[in-house]
Amino acid sequence: EVAANAEAARIAAASWDDVKDTEYDLRGQLFLWVKLIEARVDSQVAELTARRAAMNGAANTKDWDFAMKEMSDARSYLKSMGEELARATPETWNQLKEKVGQAWLRTQAAYADVIASTTS
């Protein structure tokens, strides 16, 4: 159990660059990474939603809301690409893996955009 926890912690800390070359035979590790980053994005969305709720009525939230819409769309795309990856064959593995990587990077760019649009 300790070894499994250490492995999960190592995978959770991995960046896209660390996992992008994962071969089909080791797909279980990438599936775990995808689940962990999906959970991280869910936490980011919860954090941003709480920040938005705390904004006072006088704040201009148009830019925040626009950026948050992109964050939501990026989150949905990441989840759908994770589901597609789970159905990958050896022939489609690399293409779908790349789409997951792009989806992950999109979520993080969207997160940064929401943070940058903070008005309060």
N, C-alpha and C positions, 0 to 999 in steps of 0.2 A: 504493500500500500504506500509506503514512503517513497519507493522508487516511482510509482505511478504518479504520485503527487508532484514529485520533482520534475518528471517529464512534462506534466500538464503545465507546471509553472514555467518551464523553459519554453514551451510552445506558446504560452500566453504572452511572454515577453518578446517573442519574435516579431520582427518587422516583415513587411512584404518582401524586401530584398533577401531576408533570411529563408523564406519559404517558397519563393517563386520558382525555384528549380526542382521542387519536389516531384519525384517520379510517380507514375501511376501505381507502381507496386507499394508505395508508401503513402497512398492517398488517405489513409486513416488519420495520419498526422495533420494533413492539410484540412481535412474535414473538421478536426478538433479546433484547429486555428480559426477556421471560418466561424464556427460556433462561438468561440471566445471573442472574436472581433465584433460579431453581431451583438453580443452582450455588451461590449464596450460602447458601441454606437447607441444601443438602447439607453445606457447610462448617460451618455452625452445628451440625447434627446430629452431625457427626464430632467437633467440639470438645466438645459436651455428652457424647457417649459416652465420650470420653477422660476427661473430668472424673469421670464416674460410675465408671469403672473404677478411678480413683485413690482413690476414697473408701474409708476404712478400714471394717472389718467392724463397728465399734461405732457407726458413723453411722446415724442414722435416715433411711432413704432412701425411705420410703413416699411422702412429698409429692413428692420429686424424680421418682420413678418414675411417679406419677400425672400430673404435669405433662409428663413426657417422652412419655407415651402420647399426650397431646393434641398435642404437637409432631409426633409421627410421623403422627398422623391428619391434621393440618393440612398437612403436607408432601405426603401422598398426594393430598389434595384439590386442592392447588395444581397438582400435576402433571396430574391429570385435567382440571382446568379449562383448563390450557394446551393439552392435547390437543384439548379441545372447541373452544377458540378457533381452533385451526389449521383446523378444519372449518367455521368460521363463514361464513355468507353475508352479503351486505350487509344483509339483513333481520334477522339474528340477531346481528350484530356488537356493537351497543351492549349488549345484554343479557349476552352471554357475556363481553364486556370487563369489565363491572361485576362479574361473578362472579369473574373473575381477580383484580381489585382486592380484593375481599372475602377471597379465599383468601390473597393476599399479606399483608394486614393480620392475618389470623388466624394465619399462621405467626409473624409478628413479635410478636404478643401472647403466643403460646405460648412463644416463645423467652424473652421477658421473664419469664414465669411460672416457667420452669425455672430461670433464673438466680436469681430471687427465692426459690426453694425450696432453694437451696444450704444444705446442713447441715454442710459441712466447709470 
